[in-house]
Amino acid sequence: MRKDAQANRERLLEAADRMFREHGVEVSVGEIADAAGVGRGTLFRNFRSKEELIAAVLSVRVGELLEYGRELLETDPDDAEVTFTFLEGLVRRQEENRALLQTATDEMFAAPEMQRQHVELLELFGAMLARGKRAGAIRPEATATDMLMLVKGLCMFAPVEQPLSAETILRHLDLVRAALTTPAYSRPLRGEPASHAA
């Protein structure tokens, strides 16, 4: 790809990410192109549809999450807590991109790049859980797929228009902890239930 074409693609990804965070995924491709300083034709030369653009932005976000997790594995010395440090960071990032995540479709996740990242996420989760198991903090039967399903629940629970309170997020993080940890590492739930819960 030529340097100018690569620069246009990066501008489009940055503009789309910003517009999705600020205005939701309902923004038009014209608005995204304007924000990137390029024409609609340039946008469609890079992304065949709005859905493909959303998938590309989502892939960038997942890539950043992978980088964050790998850095934690290298630098965080606490085997018992590294999984939960990662989850707290993941939720912070998710709250900034909830509209994007909740619009993601199965077709987007079927794209080759997303399939590769899915495998890498499972490998990352497996490495984190292995450290926790060595410390006696993570249930020996817990798997990377278990953790992935719990992460999806954290990311998809609340509707975009009704963000969870910080107290409710703490509670749900602790519920994930309770599902993964051994009895010796259990602790009381912090926070409070979602307001519409029974």
GIHUBEL-V163979 format. One record per backbone hydrogen bond with DSSP energy under -1.0 kcal/mol. NH is the residue of the N-H (numbers start at 1). CO is the residue of the C=O. Records with the same first field share a line. If there is no record, write none. Layout:
# GIHUBEL-V163979
NH->CO, CO
This chain:
# GIHUBEL-V163979
6->2
7->3
8->4
9->5
10->6
11->7
12->8
13->9
14->10
15->11
16->12
17->13
18->14
19->15
20->16
21->17
22->18
23->19
24->20
27->24
32->28
33->29
34->30
35->31
36->32
38->33
43->39
44->40
45->41
46->42
47->43
53->49
54->50
55->51
56->52
57->53
58->54
59->55
60->56
61->57
62->58
63->59
64->60
65->61
66->62
67->63
68->64
69->65
70->66
71->67
72->68
73->69
74->70
75->71
76->72
79->77
82->78
85->81
86->82
87->83
88->84
89->85
90->86
91->87
92->88
93->89
94->90
95->91
101->97
102->98
109->105
111->108
115->111
116->112
117->113
118->114
119->115
120->116
121->117
122->118
123->119
124->120
125->121
126->122
127->123
128->124
129->125
130->126
131->127
132->128
133->129
134->130
135->131
136->133
137->132
138->132
139->180
142->139
147->143
148->144
149->145
150->146
151->147
152->148
153->149
154->150
155->151
156->152
157->153
162->159
169->165
170->166
171->167
172->168
173->169
174->170
175->171
176->172
177->173
178->174
179->175
180->176
181->177
182->137
185->182
186->183
197->194
